[in-house]
Amino acid sequence: MGRLYLPAVDEMTPDQRKVYDEVVSGPRGRLVGPLRAVIHSPELATRWSRLGEFLRYSTLLPARLNELAIIVVGRHWNSQLEFHIHAEAAKVAGLGADCIEAIRLGEAPVLAEDEEREIYDYARLLVQTGTVPDDVHAAIVARWGERGAVELTGVIGYYTMVSMTLNAHGIPLPDGAAPPLPLLQDGPTRLPASMRASEGARRD
């Protein structure tokens, strides 16, 4: 049950309707997710929408890797709607089903490609610790340049804001959709036990 009233199109104020029309005429094609809440502040919604449109569709990163970072964020914050939307987008973009499922369960996916592993490590560590080690940052810069590192960090920060907005205001899943994320006993995006010792040694 949502905590905010989500106005129908014919109930929107002129400023809200302007935001709505801009969103549905863009690459999203519909008003979903956090913008349903943020539309209560049309000026914020306008700026939010434009930032989100860039970070989802126009970064240097291929869509598959962008969506990988997004679902790591959604899993970490237990954001059911974010994960619901972006797991499907990740699959369409070419991310492997086994990878998506492992992240859904809070496990470390088996990633054969270095570029996927680097994005996963960067996103996971940034949401877990608020920073990334030098070598993890350097790997992203080496592959994608400084622009890529900045944009990836922006994606992770933006979708953290999205997750918190969805969670705080209880934005509902589409009718008939089951919550995709199980509750985890020891926290989301956890490492398998076999990897915890090496991760701890790395931080030391």
Helices and strands as residue ranges (DSSP letters): G 9-11, H 14-24, H 35-38, H 42-57, H 63-76, H 80-93, H 97-104, H 114-129, H 134-169, H 193-203
